[in-house]
Amino acid sequence: MATAVRTTTAVGYFRVSSQGQAGERHVSLEAQATQFNDYCLAHNLEPVKTFTDIASGRKDNRQEYRHMLDYVTREGIGNVVVLFLDRFGRNPEEMLTRYWVLKEQGIKVQSINEDLQEELMLLLRAGIAGQESKRTGERVSQALREGASRGKYVSKLPFGYTKIKDFEGERIVQVPQEAEAVRLAYELATSRNMGFRTMAQELNRLGYRTKQGKLFSSQTVKVVLSNPAMIGHQVFWGKAKEPIVNENAYPAILSGEEWDKLQEVLKVRREGRHRGTTGTSNYLLAGILRCGNCGGAMTGYKKGKDYRYYRCSWYAKAKDFCADARSHRQKSLEDAVLEHLSQYSDPDMVMELLEAQGQETDNRDDAELTRATARLGELEQGFLNDLDRVDRGILTEPEFLKRQQVRRQEQEELQPRKAELEASVAAQKDIEAQAAAVPVKVRSFMEDFRDMEVPQAKAFLQSIIKAAHVFKDGRIELTFR
């Protein structure tokens, strides 16, 4: 049997993000409690109880709000009083839903500092406008997809192209200087093994500019070199999962063979090992070499003027994480890896070695994936913990941002590696195809690399080797692409 509602009784619902919050609308707990009592006195209401949530408005599972709903229903309370309607939530849908849930039970919501009917109308309009805007966006997106499917140009022309009208009609042509920039960037990436930032600096130094006349950034170069428009394809995504591709829509700047070669180089970069000057350094194995003990990347460093070494980057950061790692002379280690690589010029030996090390590689990648996943989970939990500390006033916003910046740097290093490991663990190994392709590439590399500069030799080597693990006892294991 439902409890009869006593129309003169009232409870107050208060909410702040942190205990000491005041804010521009004076919503501290003390202010809300005082205004609640004054409001009840002025409107002949009996203040029965108050409920307080110290939680962000983003959280839907506020404990005291749920207790308040149970209480007013059970005790037949007639009114719920709030300072502002936004104490119920952060968006129109949430606030209206909570208002109507109470109203359906015969409970009146009263707002101390605003005209509630006007506020409800504004919320309704905001919700309707949001839905209409969403529907309009969907209609526009659908129209663009239909246009793209008929071969129309429905988006801005990419870098390298412009539209002209002449006696032949309307057509797309190359912009000579922009096409030159694309071809130069291609050469810098494939022949000189430059990273995006270094390529951007070189393009800017030579006077090339973006379509907007601005300097190139690493991201701009990345976007240009990843766009299939460079081989003449128009690709339209919109909001769909599957793109619409119109082949030969533009006069191609790069050939299909050049595009494939470029994408192979960019794939190496996406694995997260081509950072800073890694691609152009004088360390042949930088970006390839990994510690057999912990799986961490091995990087080059100098000791004095004349001595160069490789060592585990994890050992350099935290010796406890990789206590068994040791440094290796650059030339000795490079010679050892190349000598080991030369074995793979024989197809029969390739097949035998690949089959022998396949399971070991799977197990090692699986273990490293577990470590990377766990660490990313720790970083995410740290972010959530600090966000809660900000809400409770324990941590200031500048302190939070500083701590998050350190986390983000580590996440940006780990996430590409995690993606690579997931792909490696999940991929089906085609041993026969690999055994046929590897010897050809290895023989070509061994014949030519002595005449190459280190960045070019490194680019070639990275197209063959995915990783070279070096163990404490001198053992070397290679993982091929």
Sequence and secondary structure as in RCSB ss.txt:
>XXXX:A:sequence
MATAVRTTTAVGYFRVSSQGQAGERHVSLEAQATQFNDYCLAHNLEPVKTFTDIASGRKDNRQEYRHMLDYVTRE
GIGNVVVLFLDRFGRNPEEMLTRYWVLKEQGIKVQSINEDLQEELMLLLRAGIAGQESKRTGERVSQALREGASR
GKYVSKLPFGYTKIKDFEGERIVQVPQEAEAVRLAYELATSRNMGFRTMAQELNRLGYRTKQGKLFSSQTVKVVL
SNPAMIGHQVFWGKAKEPIVNENAYPAILSGEEWDKLQEVLKVRREGRHRGTTGTSNYLLAGILRCGNCGGAMTG
YKKGKDYRYYRCSWYAKAKDFCADARSHRQKSLEDAVLEHLSQYSDPDMVMELLEAQGQETDNRDDAELTRATAR
LGELEQGFLNDLDRVDRGILTEPEFLKRQQVRRQEQEELQPRKAELEASVAAQKDIEAQAAAVPVKVRSFMEDFR
DMEVPQAKAFLQSIIKAAHVFKDGRIELTFR
>XXXX:A:secstr
     EEEEEEEEEEESSTT  TTTT  HHHHHHHHHHHHHHTT EEEEEEEEES TT S  HHHHHHHHHHHHH
TEEEEEESSGGGG SSHHHHHHHHHHHHHTT EEEESSS HHHHHHHHHHHHHHHHHHHHHHHHHHHHHHHHHHT
T   S   TTEEEEEETTEEEEEE HHHHHHHHHHHHHHHTS   HHHHHHHHHHTT   TTS    HHHHHHHH
T GGGGT EEE TT SS EEETT S  SS HHHHHHHHHHHHHHHTT   TTGGGSS TTTTTEEETTT  BEEE
EEETTTEEEEEEHHHHH TTTTTT   EEHHHHHHHHHHHHHGGGSHHHHHHHHHHHHHHHHHHHHHHHHHHHHH
HHHHHHHHHHHHHHHHTTSS HHHHHHHHHHHHHHHHHHHHHHHHHHHHHHS   HHHHHHHHHHHHHHHHHHGG
GS HHHHHHHHHTTEEEEEE TTS EEEEE 
